[in-house]
Amino acid sequence: MVAQNFLVCDREQELLLPPSLREWLAEDHLAWFVLDAVEMIDLRVFYADYRGDGWGRAAHEPAMMVALLLYAYAVGERSSRAIERRCREDVAFRVICANRVPDHATIARFRVRHEQALAGTFTDVLALCARAGLVSVGVVALDGSLISGNASPGATRSYAAIRAEVEEMLDQAAQADAAEDEQFGEARGDELPAALADRGSRLERLRRCRDELEQEQADTEAAYAANLAWRAEWEADHGRKLTGRKPTPPDPGALAKRRVNTTDPDTRLIKRVGGKSVQGYNAQVVASPKQIILAAQLTRSGNDSNQLAPMVAQTVADLVRAGIEEPIGTVLADGGYWNTPQISEVRAREIDVLIPAKSRKRTNPRQNAPPQSEEARRVEAILDTPEGQTLYRRRQQIVEPVFANTKFIRRIDRFQRRGLQACQAEWQLIAATHNLLKLWRAANAPAAA
């Protein structure tokens, strides 16, 4: 009888991995590509944050930490504890860290300490994509998607509730102070009761929430006044009334109805079209035909209509920083971005804009884009042609896969950080790793026959 022939599986052998890290992964593995990309990125801003005299406890090499975070985000791993675990268990992570294992606190602190520098890698990677011939801006597409913040919707409170709690906490503190004064006189005495001792940070956060709600109401009233002034100026210049519905004045009682999240006050409860509300941010992206992200910004606005001009301006700025001189030709966006003043502002830059003035699925025109307006007639005339329809259909092909890849393939549908500034930096890091993946796939694509 012939014995069965199996490869030996001896877990007692002393060497389970090759002695050289170079033999652990295939040459075309993403980890090697990330390490090569980091070598081409200017990391001086990271190194400048450390002492140059050699004193103090040794820190992990910044280049290694940058590569670790870029690779982790690229494969959809963003938890600092999960990254630490994979530095022990995952071969690719061990290669990037050269068999060192930074603990989760070190990883989290590095991400916070260098959040703006990490966000800045977005333009560095964009420049690498441009050198590889992946960036063309003759036609670009703009879109947005809701991403949850690191906050529970259950922590959302009304202005009235926040104000009442702030007043209650201040009243309790005043009562405690009065009781201590009566008991101890001029003596120092003990600390506040335990029920109040840990409320300092909460009181400060609630005060911030209250102030932000009041500021939002003031901003709404200012925006309404500015809109009225713009309409009056336009009508004076053109000698006729501006068509369309006049802006609705702010509700005087709106402040009492406003709500804010006490965990992350910067998040907003935003209604998703056809779905449930999301406590988070409106993530905006401008992408090129090869789905390279050209600009990535966050807004707390649930409406896209005020995002066209800011996103185009941000795209132009990012292209300049990345050394890309090609001018933007046409911006494609869905009907939610229709905003006549902003379209005029973008076209003043000699950039064409193609946004439907009305939905093809309904007969009624959009209220802010009446068909008799000059801009609406121009756009609809283009979209009535086969060439215009073909051009506009490219919008879905260009930008929508970016969000599909980010939110479903890489499982990035919630921010790890809190606060608009921190989440903005994380969103740009996410965009940088999206472009890095595109660059890696293009470099490893089979040559055309």
C-alpha positions, 0 to 999 in steps of 0.5 A, spaced: 500 500 500 502 506 497 503 511 503 499 518 502 504 524 500 503 530 504 507 537 505 510 537 512 506 541 517 511 542 523 509 547 528 515 546 532 520 548 527 524 554 529 523 559 523 516 560 520 517 566 516 523 567 511 529 570 514 528 577 510 522 581 510 523 582 502 521 574 501 515 575 506 510 579 500 510 578 493 513 584 489 507 587 487 504 587 494 500 594 496 505 594 502 511 595 498 507 600 493 505 604 499 512 604 502 515 606 495 510 612 495 512 614 502 519 615 500 517 620 494 512 624 499 516 630 503 515 628 510 519 634 513 513 637 516 512 630 520 520 630 522 519 638 524 515 636 530 520 632 534 526 634 537 533 635 533 538 634 539 537 627 540 534 628 547 528 624 550 525 617 549 526 614 542 520 615 538 517 611 532 520 613 525 515 618 522 516 615 515 514 608 518 508 611 522 505 615 516 506 608 511 502 604 517 496 609 517 496 610 509 496 602 508 491 601 514 486 606 511 487 603 504 485 596 506 479 599 511 482 598 518 482 605 522 481 603 529 488 604 533 487 597 537 485 593 530 491 596 527 496 594 533 493 587 533 494 587 525 502 589 527 502 583 530 498 578 526 498 581 519 504 579 515 503 586 511 503 590 517 509 587 520 513 588 513 511 596 514 513 596 521 519 592 520 517 587 526 516 593 531 509 593 534 507 600 536 501 600 541 494 603 540 495 609 544 501 611 540 498 610 533 492 614 536 496 620 538 500 620 532 494 621 528 492 626 532 498 630 533 499 630 525 492 630 523 494 636 518 500 633 516 496 627 514 491 630 511 496 634 507 498 627 504 492 628 499 496 633 495 502 629 495 499 623 492 495 627 487 501 629 484 504 622 484 497 620 480 498 626 475 505 624 474 503 617 472 498 620 467 492 618 471 489 626 472 485 629 467 480 635 468 477 636 462 471 634 465 470 633 472 464 631 476 462 633 483 457 629 488 456 628 496 454 623 500 452 622 508 457 619 512 456 618 520 460 622 525 462 618 531 456 620 535 450 617 537 443 620 535 440 619 542 445 624 544 442 630 540 438 635 544 434 641 543 436 648 545 431 649 550 434 642 554 441 644 553 440 651 556 435 648 562 441 643 563 446 649 563 442 653 568 441 647 573 448 645 573 450 653 574 445 653 580 447 647 583 455 649 583 452 656 586 449 652 591 455 648 593 459 654 593 454 657 598 454 651 602 462 650 603 462 658 604 457 657 610 461 650 613 468 652 612 468 660 612 475 662 609 478 655 609 480 652 603 475 646 605 474 639 600 473 639 593 466 639 590 461 633 591 462 627 587 456 629 583 459 635 581 466 634 580 466 630 573 461 635 570 466 641 568 467 638 561 460 636 560 458 644 562 463 646 558 461 642 552 454 644 553 455 651 553 459 650 547 453 647 544 448 653 546 453 658 543 453 654 537 446 654 536 445 661 537 450 663 532 447 658 527 440 662 528 444 669 527 448 666 521 441 664 518 438 671 519 445 674 516 444 669 510 437 671 509 439 679 509 445 677 504 440 674 499 435 679 499 441 684 498 444 680 492 437 680 489 436 687 490 443 688 486 441 684 481 434 687 479 437 694 479 443 692 474 438 688 470 432 693 470 427 687 472 424 683 477 428 676 478 424 670 477 423 665 482 420 664 489 423 669 494 427 667 499 423 665 506 425 669 512 427 665 518 422 663 523 423 667 529 422 661 533 427 657 530 432 657 535 428 654 540 427 648 535 434 647 533 438 641 536 445 639 537 449 633 538 452 633 545 457 628 543 460 631 537 457 638 536 459 639 529 455 633 527 448 634 524 442 630 523 441 630 516 436 627 512 438 622 507 433 622 500 429 616 500 432 613 507 433 614 514 437 620 517 444 620 519 448 623 525 454 626 521 457 630 515 456 631 508 462 629 505 463 632 498 468 630 492 470 632 486 473 626 481 476 626 474 474 621 469 479 615 472 476 616 479 481 620 482 479 624 487 481 632 486 478 635 492 475 632 498 471 636 503 466 636 509 460 640 510 455 640 516 449 642 511 444 637 508 443 641 502 448 641 496 446 647 493 451 651 496 457 647 495 458 648 487 463 654 488 466 652 494 468 645 491 470 648 485 475 653 488 478 648 493 479 643 487 483 649 483 487 650 489 488 643 490 490 642 483 495 648 484 498 645 490 499 638 486 503 642 480 497 640 475 497 646 470 491 643 466 485 648 467 478 645 469 473 644 463 466 642 465 463 640 472 458 635 472 453 635 478 446 633 479 440 637 480 441 638 487 447 643 486 443 648 482 444 655 485 444 660 480 449 665 483 454 660 484 453 657 477 455 664 475 461 665 479 464 658 477 463 660 469 466 667 471 472 662 472 471 660 465 469 653 467 463 650 464 457 647 468 452 642 467 447 641 472 440 639 470 435 645 471 429 640 472 428 633 473 427 629 467 422 624 472 417 630 473 414 635 469 414 641 474 421 645 474 425 646 480 423 652 484 430 655 484 431 654 477 425 656 473 425 654 465 425 661 463 431 663 466 437 664 462 442 659 465 436 654 465 435 655 458 442 654 456 443 648 460 436 645 458 438 646 450 445 642 451 441 636 455 436 636 449 442 634 444 444 627 444 451 629 445 449 633 451 446 627 454 452 623 453 456 628 456 452 628 462 451 621 463 459 621 465 457 624 471 455 617 474 461 613 471 466 618 474 464 620 481 459 615 484 464 609 484 468 613 489 463 613 494 461 606 493 468 604 493 469 608 500 463 606 503 462 599 501 468 596 499 473 599 504 467 599 509 468 607 511 461 609 513 463 612 519 468 617 522 473 615 527 475 622 530 470 628 533 469 635 531 469 638 524 476 639 523 479 632 525 473 629 521 476 633 515 483 631 516 480 624 516 476 625 510 482 627 506 486 622 509 481 617 506 481 620 499 489 620 499 488 612 500 483 612 495 488 615 490 493 611 492 489 605 491 488 607 484 495 609 483 497 602 485 492 598 481 494 602 475 501 600 476 500 593 476 495 593 470 496 588 465 499 592 459 495 593 453 496 588 447 
